[in-house]
Amino acid sequence: NVVLEKLYLKPNALADLNLPVTVSLGYLGILN
């Protein structure tokens, strides 16, 4: 499993990964 915490991302940073995650204001709290 991959755990990402408190990452600051560009709004389109995960777009190319096709993940069911929406990055709001470039801040991603916790993704498990």
PDB file with SEQRES, HELIX, SHEET and CRYST1 records, atoms N, CA, C and O in Angstrom:
SEQRES   1 A   32  ASN VAL VAL LEU GLU LYS LEU TYR LEU LYS PRO ASN ALA          
SEQRES   2 A   32  LEU ALA ASP LEU ASN LEU PRO VAL THR VAL SER LEU GLY          
SEQRES   3 A   32  TYR LEU GLY ILE LEU ASN                                      
HELIX    1 AA1 ALA A   15  LEU A   17  5                                   3    
SHEET    1 AA1 2 LEU A   4  TYR A   8  0                                        
SHEET    2 AA1 2 TYR A  27  LEU A  31 -1                                        
CRYST1    1.000    1.000    1.000  90.00  90.00  90.00 P 1           1          
ATOM      1  N   ASN A   1       0.835  -1.202   0.000  1.00  0.00           N  
ATOM      2  CA  ASN A   1       0.000   0.000   0.000  1.00  0.00           C  
ATOM      3  C   ASN A   1       0.869   1.251   0.000  1.00  0.00           C  
ATOM      4  O   ASN A   1       1.976   1.269   0.539  1.00  0.00           O  
ATOM      5  N   VAL A   2       0.341   2.273  -0.610  1.00  0.00           N  
ATOM      6  CA  VAL A   2       1.058   3.542  -0.655  1.00  0.00           C  
ATOM      7  C   VAL A   2       0.285   4.568   0.141  1.00  0.00           C  
ATOM      8  O   VAL A   2      -0.914   4.754  -0.065  1.00  0.00           O  
ATOM      9  N   VAL A   3       0.971   5.230   1.048  1.00  0.00           N  
ATOM     10  CA  VAL A   3       0.330   6.264   1.847  1.00  0.00           C  
ATOM     11  C   VAL A   3       1.030   7.592   1.588  1.00  0.00           C  
ATOM     12  O   VAL A   3       2.233   7.733   1.807  1.00  0.00           O  
ATOM     13  N   LEU A   4       0.257   8.550   1.123  1.00  0.00           N  
ATOM     14  CA  LEU A   4       0.802   9.879   0.868  1.00  0.00           C  
ATOM     15  C   LEU A   4       0.137  10.853   1.824  1.00  0.00           C  
ATOM     16  O   LEU A   4      -1.089  10.913   1.906  1.00  0.00           O  
ATOM     17  N   GLU A   5       0.949  11.616   2.547  1.00  0.00           N  
ATOM     18  CA  GLU A   5       0.386  12.532   3.524  1.00  0.00           C  
ATOM     19  C   GLU A   5       0.895  13.950   3.316  1.00  0.00           C  
ATOM     20  O   GLU A   5       2.071  14.182   3.036  1.00  0.00           O  
ATOM     21  N   LYS A   6      -0.028  14.885   3.462  1.00  0.00           N  
ATOM     22  CA  LYS A   6       0.307  16.307   3.470  1.00  0.00           C  
ATOM     23  C   LYS A   6       1.171  16.714   2.287  1.00  0.00           C  
ATOM     24  O   LYS A   6       2.228  17.324   2.447  1.00  0.00           O  
ATOM     25  N   LEU A   7       0.701  16.364   1.102  1.00  0.00           N  
ATOM     26  CA  LEU A   7       1.439  16.717  -0.102  1.00  0.00           C  
ATOM     27  C   LEU A   7       0.836  17.950  -0.744  1.00  0.00           C  
ATOM     28  O   LEU A   7      -0.382  18.079  -0.869  1.00  0.00           O  
ATOM     29  N   TYR A   8       1.719  18.854  -1.148  1.00  0.00           N  
ATOM     30  CA  TYR A   8       1.255  20.015  -1.897  1.00  0.00           C  
ATOM     31  C   TYR A   8       1.504  19.749  -3.369  1.00  0.00           C  
ATOM     32  O   TYR A   8       2.642  19.546  -3.791  1.00  0.00           O  
ATOM     33  N   LEU A   9       0.426  19.752  -4.152  1.00  0.00           N  
ATOM     34  CA  LEU A   9       0.511  19.366  -5.549  1.00  0.00           C  
ATOM     35  C   LEU A   9      -0.109  20.414  -6.439  1.00  0.00           C  
ATOM     36  O   LEU A   9      -0.970  21.194  -6.032  1.00  0.00           O  
ATOM     37  N   LYS A  10       0.368  20.402  -7.686  1.00  0.00           N  
ATOM     38  CA  LYS A  10      -0.310  21.201  -8.695  1.00  0.00           C  
ATOM     39  C   LYS A  10      -1.671  20.551  -8.944  1.00  0.00           C  
ATOM     40  O   LYS A  10      -1.799  19.330  -8.855  1.00  0.00           O  
ATOM     41  N   PRO A  11      -2.683  21.358  -9.254  1.00  0.00           N  
ATOM     42  CA  PRO A  11      -4.031  20.799  -9.462  1.00  0.00           C  
ATOM     43  C   PRO A  11      -4.079  19.697 -10.508  1.00  0.00           C  
ATOM     44  O   PRO A  11      -4.955  18.835 -10.446  1.00  0.00           O  
ATOM     45  N   ASN A  12      -3.164  19.703 -11.462  1.00  0.00           N  
ATOM     46  CA  ASN A  12      -3.174  18.689 -12.514  1.00  0.00           C  
ATOM     47  C   ASN A  12      -2.081  17.651 -12.316  1.00  0.00           C  
ATOM     48  O   ASN A  12      -1.800  16.870 -13.225  1.00  0.00           O  
ATOM     49  N   ALA A  13      -1.457  17.631 -11.139  1.00  0.00           N  
ATOM     50  CA  ALA A  13      -0.317  16.748 -10.908  1.00  0.00           C  
ATOM     51  C   ALA A  13      -0.694  15.274 -11.021  1.00  0.00           C  
ATOM     52  O   ALA A  13       0.105  14.456 -11.478  1.00  0.00           O  
ATOM     53  N   LEU A  14      -1.927  14.935 -10.598  1.00  0.00           N  
ATOM     54  CA  LEU A  14      -2.343  13.537 -10.614  1.00  0.00           C  
ATOM     55  C   LEU A  14      -3.181  13.183 -11.836  1.00  0.00           C  
ATOM     56  O   LEU A  14      -3.600  12.037 -12.001  1.00  0.00           O  
ATOM     57  N   ALA A  15      -3.419  14.169 -12.688  1.00  0.00           N  
ATOM     58  CA  ALA A  15      -4.308  13.950 -13.829  1.00  0.00           C  
ATOM     59  C   ALA A  15      -3.794  12.831 -14.734  1.00  0.00           C  
ATOM     60  O   ALA A  15      -4.573  12.015 -15.226  1.00  0.00           O  
ATOM     61  N   ASP A  16      -2.471  12.800 -14.949  1.00  0.00           N  
ATOM     62  CA  ASP A  16      -1.904  11.805 -15.857  1.00  0.00           C  
ATOM     63  C   ASP A  16      -1.920  10.401 -15.270  1.00  0.00           C  
ATOM     64  O   ASP A  16      -1.734   9.424 -15.995  1.00  0.00           O  
ATOM     65  N   LEU A  17      -2.139  10.292 -13.973  1.00  0.00           N  
ATOM     66  CA  LEU A  17      -2.167   8.981 -13.327  1.00  0.00           C  
ATOM     67  C   LEU A  17      -3.547   8.352 -13.362  1.00  0.00           C  
ATOM     68  O   LEU A  17      -3.715   7.175 -13.044  1.00  0.00           O  
ATOM     69  N   ASN A  18      -4.548   9.160 -13.759  1.00  0.00           N  
ATOM     70  CA  ASN A  18      -5.922   8.663 -13.856  1.00  0.00           C  
ATOM     71  C   ASN A  18      -6.429   8.078 -12.540  1.00  0.00           C  
ATOM     72  O   ASN A  18      -7.110   7.052 -12.529  1.00  0.00           O  
ATOM     73  N   LEU A  19      -6.094   8.731 -11.445  1.00  0.00           N  
ATOM     74  CA  LEU A  19      -6.561   8.274 -10.145  1.00  0.00           C  
ATOM     75  C   LEU A  19      -7.887   8.937  -9.800  1.00  0.00           C  
ATOM     76  O   LEU A  19      -8.139  10.074 -10.196  1.00  0.00           O  
ATOM     77  N   PRO A  20      -8.735   8.224  -9.059  1.00  0.00           N  
ATOM     78  CA  PRO A  20     -10.028   8.792  -8.654  1.00  0.00           C  
ATOM     79  C   PRO A  20      -9.864   9.769  -7.493  1.00  0.00           C  
ATOM     80  O   PRO A  20     -10.526   9.647  -6.463  1.00  0.00           O  
ATOM     81  N   VAL A  21      -8.976  10.732  -7.678  1.00  0.00           N  
ATOM     82  CA  VAL A  21      -8.678  11.691  -6.625  1.00  0.00           C  
ATOM     83  C   VAL A  21      -8.769  13.092  -7.201  1.00  0.00           C  
ATOM     84  O   VAL A  21      -8.231  13.363  -8.275  1.00  0.00           O  
ATOM     85  N   THR A  22      -9.441  13.970  -6.499  1.00  0.00           N  
ATOM     86  CA  THR A  22      -9.503  15.362  -6.921  1.00  0.00           C  
ATOM     87  C   THR A  22      -8.620  16.195  -6.002  1.00  0.00           C  
ATOM     88  O   THR A  22      -8.790  16.192  -4.783  1.00  0.00           O  
ATOM     89  N   VAL A  23      -7.679  16.904  -6.605  1.00  0.00           N  
ATOM     90  CA  VAL A  23      -6.795  17.758  -5.826  1.00  0.00           C  
ATOM     91  C   VAL A  23      -7.425  19.143  -5.734  1.00  0.00           C  
ATOM     92  O   VAL A  23      -7.588  19.828  -6.743  1.00  0.00           O  
ATOM     93  N   SER A  24      -7.771  19.542  -4.534  1.00  0.00           N  
ATOM     94  CA  SER A  24      -8.411  20.831  -4.323  1.00  0.00           C  
ATOM     95  C   SER A  24      -7.410  21.827  -3.768  1.00  0.00           C  
ATOM     96  O   SER A  24      -6.794  21.593  -2.728  1.00  0.00           O  
ATOM     97  N   LEU A  25      -7.254  22.943  -4.474  1.00  0.00           N  
ATOM     98  CA  LEU A  25      -6.337  23.993  -4.059  1.00  0.00           C  
ATOM     99  C   LEU A  25      -4.916  23.473  -3.894  1.00  0.00           C  
ATOM    100  O   LEU A  25      -4.139  24.020  -3.112  1.00  0.00           O  
ATOM    101  N   GLY A  26      -4.579  22.430  -4.620  1.00  0.00           N  
ATOM    102  CA  GLY A  26      -3.222  21.911  -4.597  1.00  0.00           C  
ATOM    103  C   GLY A  26      -2.845  21.202  -3.310  1.00  0.00           C  
ATOM    104  O   GLY A  26      -1.667  20.926  -3.085  1.00  0.00           O  
ATOM    105  N   TYR A  27      -3.814  20.902  -2.465  1.00  0.00           N  
ATOM    106  CA  TYR A  27      -3.493  20.248  -1.200  1.00  0.00           C  
ATOM    107  C   TYR A  27      -4.171  18.902  -1.102  1.00  0.00           C  
ATOM    108  O   TYR A  27      -5.386  18.780  -1.255  1.00  0.00           O  
ATOM    109  N   LEU A  28      -3.360  17.898  -0.844  1.00  0.00           N  
ATOM    110  CA  LEU A  28      -3.899  16.556  -0.665  1.00  0.00           C  
ATOM    111  C   LEU A  28      -3.585  16.116   0.757  1.00  0.00           C  
ATOM    112  O   LEU A  28      -2.418  15.990   1.127  1.00  0.00           O  
ATOM    113  N   GLY A  29      -4.606  15.884   1.543  1.00  0.00           N  
ATOM    114  CA  GLY A  29      -4.401  15.527   2.945  1.00  0.00           C  
ATOM    115  C   GLY A  29      -3.806  14.144   3.085  1.00  0.00           C  
ATOM    116  O   GLY A  29      -2.597  14.006   3.268  1.00  0.00           O  
ATOM    117  N   ILE A  30      -4.631  13.123   3.002  1.00  0.00           N  
ATOM    118  CA  ILE A  30      -4.158  11.750   3.134  1.00  0.00           C  
ATOM    119  C   ILE A  30      -4.790  10.894   2.051  1.00  0.00           C  
ATOM    120  O   ILE A  30      -6.007  10.898   1.860  1.00  0.00           O  
ATOM    121  N   LEU A  31      -3.943  10.164   1.348  1.00  0.00           N  
ATOM    122  CA  LEU A  31      -4.411   9.240   0.327  1.00  0.00           C  
ATOM    123  C   LEU A  31      -3.904   7.852   0.667  1.00  0.00           C  
ATOM    124  O   LEU A  31      -2.696   7.632   0.756  1.00  0.00           O  
ATOM    125  N   ASN A  32      -4.816   6.922   0.854  1.00  0.00           N  
ATOM    126  CA  ASN A  32      -4.414   5.547   1.155  1.00  0.00           C  
ATOM    127  C   ASN A  32      -4.670   4.653  -0.035  1.00  0.00           C  
ATOM    128  O   ASN A  32      -4.395   3.454   0.023  1.00  0.00           O  
TER     129      ASN A  32                                                      
END                                                                             
